Amino acid sequence: MSKDVLVFAEQRNGRLHPAVAQVVTPARALAAAGGGRVVGVVIGAAVDAAADALAATGVDHIVTISDSSMERYTALRYRSALAAAIAHLKPGVVLLPATFMGRDLAPRVAMRAGAALATDVIELSRDGEGRLEVRRPIYNGKAFGRVSFPAGRLAMATVRLNTFAPAAGGSGAGREAIGAPAIEGDARLTCTEVVRTGGEVKDVTEAEIVVSGGRSLKSEENFKLLYELAGVLDAGVGASRAACDAGYQPHSRQVGLTGKTVTPKLYIACGISGAIQHLAGMRGSKVIVAINSDPEAPMCKLADYAVIGDLFQVVPALTAEAKKLLAH
Ligand SMILES: Cc1cc2nc3c(=O)[nH]c(=O)nc-3n(C[C@H](O)[C@H](O)[C@H](O)COP(=O)(O)OP(=O)(O)OC[C@H]3O[C@@H](n4cnc5c(N)ncnc54)[C@H](O)[C@@H]3O)c2cc1C
C-alpha cells in the first residue's frame, strides 16, 4: 500500500462535479502529512474535459478510465473501474464526495477492495502512526463520532459536501490512461434514461445558497417567488416535506430527514416552521436566515438572522434588493 490519497473525480457529461475540488482540499493535507501524492481518477466515456478541470485543482497525478459503456453512471461498471484503479495504484486512502453517486459507489467499492469505510465525514487527519482518523456527524447532527481506521487496511471515506473550500492552483498533473475492466456481469445493469426533475435550477445538494419554502407558500405557482430570488442569487430551491406532499414541489427538492441533507453557505427558510425532521437536513448550513411570521417558530430560534414578517412581502423585497446590489 502506498501513501497516496486517491480522489474519485465524479463527472457527468464531461463536467467535473464541483464537490471534487472540495475533496481535493483534505486529500492534499493528508498527502502532505503522509508524504504521498494526490491522485484523481476520472471514469466515463469522454474524460478529457473533466481531467482538465481536475488538473486545475492541484492534484499530482490523474488516472483516466474511459469506455463508451460508461457514458452514464451505472453502479456495477463504475465500481469495477474504481476498484481497478485502486488495484493499480494501491493508495492508502480513497476519498469520494458524498454526492448521490459517491454514496452509491463507496460501499460497493469498499466491499470489492476489502476497505474500511466511513461516510459523510467532516474532518480528516492522520494519527501519530499515520493512520486515517475522521470525524462524522451522527444522530442527525446532534452528536459527532470519531472513527479510527485499522492499520494495514485501505481506508475509504465519503466527504460531506460544502465542508471544505475548493482546492485550486495547478495544471502540471501527469496523466495516465488505464483500461476499463470488462466484467460480463456488470452489463446486467444499464442506464437507459436520465430523468431530471425540478427543471434547470441547481440541485440543493450542489448549490452554495439554498432558498427553501414551506407549506405557507400555498401553491406551486407561488413558489415562483422563490425561484426568482434563487435566480438572482444563483441558488438552488428546496422545500419542506409539507410543501412537497402538497404537490407544490417535486420530492427531489425536499430537504430533511427523509429528503436531502444540505450544507450550503447560506440557507434561506421561507415560511418553514423548523420541525426537527426538517432541521435534520439543513442544520449544518453555515448561515441560516428564517423568514417567518411567527417569532416563536423553531426555525427563528435556530437562525442566525430572522426576518419576522409575511414572506409574500419580504421575499420580493429581498429579490429586488439583491438584484440592485449584485448589479454593481
Ligand atoms: C418520519 C417523518 C419524516 C419527516 N421528514 C421530513 C423531511 O425530510 N423534511 C421536512 O421538511 N419535513 C419532514 N417531516 C415533516 C415535519 O415534521 C413537518 O411536518 C414539516 O417539516 C412542516 O413543514 P412546514 O414547515 O412547511 O409547514 P408548517 O409546520 O405548517 O409551518 C409553516 C410555517 O410557515 C409560517 N408561515 C405561515 N404563513 C406565513 C407567511 N405568509 N409568511 C411567513 N411565514 C409564514 C408559520 O408561522 C409556520 O412556521 C417528517 C415527518 C415525519 C413524521
The ligand as a MOL file (V3000), in Angstrom:
LIG
                    3D

  0  0  0     0  0            999 V3000
M  V30 BEGIN CTAB
M  V30 COUNTS 53 58 0 0 0
M  V30 BEGIN ATOM
M  V30 1 C -40.9200 10.3740 9.8270 0
M  V30 2 C -41.0450 11.7970 9.3920 0
M  V30 3 C -40.1340 12.2810 8.4660 0
M  V30 4 C -40.2210 13.6110 8.0210 0
M  V30 5 N -39.2850 14.0750 7.1290 0
M  V30 6 C -39.3210 15.3870 6.7860 0
M  V30 7 C -38.3460 15.9370 5.8970 0
M  V30 8 O -37.4650 15.2400 5.3810 0
M  V30 9 N -38.4120 17.2520 5.6190 0
M  V30 10 C -39.3680 18.0800 6.1550 0
M  V30 11 O -39.3700 19.2770 5.8480 0
M  V30 12 N -40.3010 17.5770 6.9810 0
M  V30 13 C -40.3200 16.2640 7.2950 0
M  V30 14 N -41.3020 15.7780 8.1040 0
M  V30 15 C -42.4730 16.6490 8.4150 0
M  V30 16 C -42.1950 17.6250 9.5300 0
M  V30 17 O -42.4970 17.0210 10.7690 0
M  V30 18 C -43.0990 18.8800 9.3720 0
M  V30 19 O -44.4500 18.4680 9.3200 0
M  V30 20 C -42.7980 19.7150 8.1350 0
M  V30 21 O -41.4250 19.9790 8.0530 0
M  V30 22 C -43.5710 21.0390 8.2310 0
M  V30 23 O -43.4070 21.7490 7.0440 0
M  V30 24 P -43.5710 23.3360 7.0070 0
M  V30 25 O -42.5820 23.9400 7.9440 0
M  V30 26 O -43.5450 23.7180 5.5830 0
M  V30 27 O -45.0730 23.5590 7.4990 0
M  V30 28 P -45.6760 24.1180 8.8800 0
M  V30 29 O -45.1680 23.3090 10.0340 0
M  V30 30 O -47.1250 24.1640 8.6410 0
M  V30 31 O -45.0530 25.5530 9.0390 0
M  V30 32 C -45.4000 26.6510 8.2680 0
M  V30 33 C -44.6280 27.8550 8.8050 0
M  V30 34 O -44.8460 28.9580 7.9610 0
M  V30 35 C -45.0860 30.1260 8.7370 0
M  V30 36 N -45.9390 30.9960 7.9130 0
M  V30 37 C -47.2410 30.8290 7.5570 0
M  V30 38 N -47.6350 31.8150 6.7060 0
M  V30 39 C -46.5420 32.6140 6.5240 0
M  V30 40 C -46.3130 33.7780 5.7520 0
M  V30 41 N -47.2630 34.2950 4.9700 0
M  V30 42 N -45.1000 34.3510 5.8140 0
M  V30 43 C -44.1080 33.8250 6.5930 0
M  V30 44 N -44.2660 32.7100 7.3470 0
M  V30 45 C -45.4790 32.1170 7.2940 0
M  V30 46 C -45.7450 29.6250 10.0080 0
M  V30 47 O -45.5130 30.5310 11.0700 0
M  V30 48 C -45.0440 28.2830 10.2160 0
M  V30 49 O -43.8720 28.4610 10.9980 0
M  V30 50 C -41.2440 14.4530 8.5360 0
M  V30 51 C -42.1450 13.9580 9.4730 0
M  V30 52 C -42.0540 12.6420 9.8980 0
M  V30 53 C -43.0270 12.1470 10.9090 0
M  V30 END ATOM
M  V30 BEGIN BOND
M  V30 1 1 1 2
M  V30 2 1 2 3
M  V30 3 2 2 52
M  V30 4 2 3 4
M  V30 5 1 4 5
M  V30 6 1 4 50
M  V30 7 2 5 6
M  V30 8 1 6 7
M  V30 9 1 6 13
M  V30 10 2 7 8
M  V30 11 1 7 9
M  V30 12 1 9 10
M  V30 13 2 10 11
M  V30 14 1 10 12
M  V30 15 2 12 13
M  V30 16 1 13 14
M  V30 17 1 14 15
M  V30 18 1 14 50
M  V30 19 1 15 16
M  V30 20 1 16 17
M  V30 21 1 16 18
M  V30 22 1 18 19
M  V30 23 1 18 20
M  V30 24 1 20 21
M  V30 25 1 20 22
M  V30 26 1 22 23
M  V30 27 1 23 24
M  V30 28 2 24 25
M  V30 29 1 24 26
M  V30 30 1 24 27
M  V30 31 1 27 28
M  V30 32 2 28 29
M  V30 33 1 28 30
M  V30 34 1 28 31
M  V30 35 1 31 32
M  V30 36 1 32 33
M  V30 37 1 33 34
M  V30 38 1 33 48
M  V30 39 1 34 35
M  V30 40 1 35 36
M  V30 41 1 35 46
M  V30 42 1 36 37
M  V30 43 1 36 45
M  V30 44 2 37 38
M  V30 45 1 38 39
M  V30 46 1 39 40
M  V30 47 2 39 45
M  V30 48 1 40 41
M  V30 49 2 40 42
M  V30 50 1 42 43
M  V30 51 2 43 44
M  V30 52 1 44 45
M  V30 53 1 46 47
M  V30 54 1 46 48
M  V30 55 1 48 49
M  V30 56 2 50 51
M  V30 57 1 51 52
M  V30 58 1 52 53
M  V30 END BOND
M  V30 END CTAB
M  END
